[in-house]
Amino acid sequence: MRALIVVDIQNDFCPGGALGTARGAGVAAAVSAYLRSVPAGTYTAVVGTRDHHIDPEGHFAPAGTEPDFEETWPVHCVVGTHGAEAHPDLDTSLIDAWFLKGEYTAAYSGFEGHLEGSEETLAGWLRACGVTDVDVCGIATDFCVRATALDAVAEEFGVRALTDLCAEVTPGPGAVAFNQMAYVGVELAESKDVLAPNA
């Protein structure tokens, strides 16, 4: 059985946000359209992950210093702010469960998070649902999507990345991230391959 993991489609990672990606809003809309069109039974579950920062020690650049955009970042996705909310073009009614990450430390992978309102991990929850394979999409290809896909491999799920439903921070590192995923066994596919597998 297969699940879809929708990574961090939040206002702060879309145009106008603190760490906006150029394609973020487009990906939000495309993921919603994909979920409305995907054949029934394709996914046992659809889960979303969200950055959920309260005081993520060392993750935000200290006041008065420039972030390096590798280890330190502008303040983003702080709990209770507009930036932390799902982008309005993502139809959240299509998400079965949310996994929150990064309250008090840096966290990139959805597998570092926990079920909203619980301490249950994403890996444990997926296994309890009978899931053996996952598709991954969302924001950003070169950070949280990559980390989630790599951890899914490490957790021994079969993993497929839906490349057209991902938004990168910058095109070069985004392509490198897909190469890194493929190197460890992630299948790279486009959503049309799922919607029309025999086309």
C-alpha positions in Angstrom: 0.0 0.0 0.0 1.2 3.5 -0.8 0.9 6.9 0.8 1.5 10.4 -0.5 3.7 12.7 1.7 3.0 16.4 0.9 6.0 18.3 2.3 5.8 21.8 3.8 3.4 23.6 1.4 3.2 26.6 3.7 2.8 30.4 3.1 6.4 31.2 4.2 7.7 28.8 1.5 5.6 30.4 -1.3 5.9 33.8 -3.1 5.7 36.6 -0.6 6.8 34.4 2.3 9.9 34.6 4.4 11.6 31.9 2.4 9.4 32.0 -0.7 10.1 29.7 -3.7 9.2 30.9 -7.1 7.0 27.8 -7.9 5.5 27.3 -4.4 2.0 28.6 -5.1 1.9 26.7 -8.4 2.9 23.5 -6.7 0.2 24.0 -4.0 -2.5 24.3 -6.7 -1.0 21.4 -8.7 -0.9 19.1 -5.7 -4.6 19.8 -5.1 -5.5 19.2 -8.7 -3.5 16.0 -8.7 -5.2 14.7 -5.5 -8.7 15.4 -7.0 -7.7 13.5 -10.2 -5.7 10.6 -8.9 -7.4 7.2 -9.4 -9.3 5.9 -6.3 -7.3 3.5 -4.3 -3.9 4.9 -5.4 -3.2 6.1 -1.9 -4.0 4.5 1.4 -3.3 7.8 3.1 -2.3 11.4 2.3 -0.2 13.1 4.9 1.1 16.6 5.1 4.2 17.9 7.0 4.6 21.4 8.3 7.5 23.3 9.8 6.2 24.2 13.3 8.8 26.4 14.9 8.5 27.7 18.4 12.2 28.2 19.4 14.3 26.1 17.1 17.6 26.6 18.7 20.3 27.6 16.2 18.0 27.3 13.2 17.1 31.0 12.9 20.0 33.4 12.3 20.7 35.5 15.4 19.3 39.0 15.4 21.6 41.4 13.5 23.3 38.6 11.5 22.7 37.4 8.0 21.5 33.8 7.5 23.8 31.5 5.5 20.8 29.7 4.0 22.4 26.4 4.7 22.4 26.1 8.5 20.8 29.4 9.6 17.6 30.9 8.1 15.4 34.0 8.4 12.6 33.5 10.9 9.9 31.4 9.3 6.9 29.2 10.0 6.6 30.3 13.6 3.6 28.7 15.3 0.6 30.9 15.2 1.7 33.1 12.3 0.2 33.3 8.8 3.5 32.0 7.4 3.2 28.7 9.2 -0.3 28.0 7.7 -0.8 25.8 4.7 -0.9 27.8 1.5 -4.6 28.5 0.5 -4.2 26.8 -2.9 -3.5 23.5 -1.1 -6.8 21.9 -0.4 -6.3 20.7 3.2 -9.5 18.7 3.2 -7.5 16.2 1.1 -4.9 15.7 3.8 -5.6 12.8 6.2 -3.0 13.6 8.9 -0.5 16.3 9.7 3.0 15.8 11.0 4.7 18.7 12.7 8.5 19.2 12.9 11.0 21.6 14.3 9.4 23.0 17.4 12.7 23.4 19.4 15.4 22.2 16.9 16.1 22.3 13.2 14.2 19.6 11.4 14.1 19.1 7.6 12.6 15.6 7.1 9.0 14.8 7.8 10.3 11.7 9.5 11.7 13.9 12.3 8.2 15.1 13.0 5.3 13.8 15.0 1.5 13.5 14.4 -0.4 16.6 15.3 -1.7 16.2 18.8 0.4 13.1 19.5 4.0 11.9 19.8 3.5 9.2 17.1 6.2 9.3 14.4 5.6 9.4 10.7 7.3 6.1 10.1 5.3 4.4 12.9 2.0 5.9 11.7 2.6 4.8 8.1 3.5 1.2 9.1 0.4 1.1 11.3 -1.6 1.9 8.2 0.0 -0.9 6.3 2.0 1.4 4.0 5.0 0.0 2.3 5.6 2.6 -0.4 5.5 6.4 -0.4 5.3 9.2 -3.0 6.9 12.5 -2.0 6.2 16.0 -3.2 6.2 19.6 -2.0 8.7 22.3 -0.9 11.6 22.6 -1.1 13.2 20.0 -3.4 16.7 20.8 -2.3 16.0 20.7 1.5 12.9 19.2 3.1 11.7 17.1 0.1 15.1 15.6 -0.3 15.5 15.0 3.5 12.1 13.4 3.6 12.7 11.1 0.6 16.2 10.1 1.9 14.7 9.2 5.4 11.9 7.3 3.7 14.6 5.1 2.0 16.4 4.7 5.3 13.1 3.6 6.9 12.9 0.9 4.1 9.9 2.3 2.3 9.8 2.2 -1.5 10.1 5.8 -2.5 9.0 7.8 -5.6 9.4 11.5 -6.0 6.9 13.3 -8.1 9.2 15.8 -9.7 6.7 18.2 -11.2 4.9 18.6 -7.9 8.1 19.9 -6.1 9.4 23.5 -5.9 13.1 24.1 -5.5 14.8 27.1 -3.9 17.1 27.3 -6.9 17.1 25.2 -10.1 20.7 23.9 -9.8 20.6 22.5 -6.3 17.1 21.3 -7.1 18.4 19.1 -9.9 21.3 17.9 -7.7 18.8 16.9 -5.0 16.8 14.8 -7.5 20.1 13.1 -8.5 20.9 12.4 -4.9 17.5 10.9 -4.4 17.9 8.7 -7.4 21.4 7.6 -6.3 19.9 6.0 -3.1 17.1 4.3 -5.0 14.3 6.9 -5.2 12.2 6.5 -8.4 11.8 9.9 -10.2 8.4 10.3 -11.9 5.9 12.9 -12.9 2.4 13.1 -11.7 1.1 12.3 -15.2 2.8 8.9 -14.9 0.6 8.1 -11.9 -2.6 9.6 -13.4 -2.2 7.7 -16.7 0.3 4.9 -16.0 -0.3 3.1 -19.3 -0.2 6.2 -21.5 
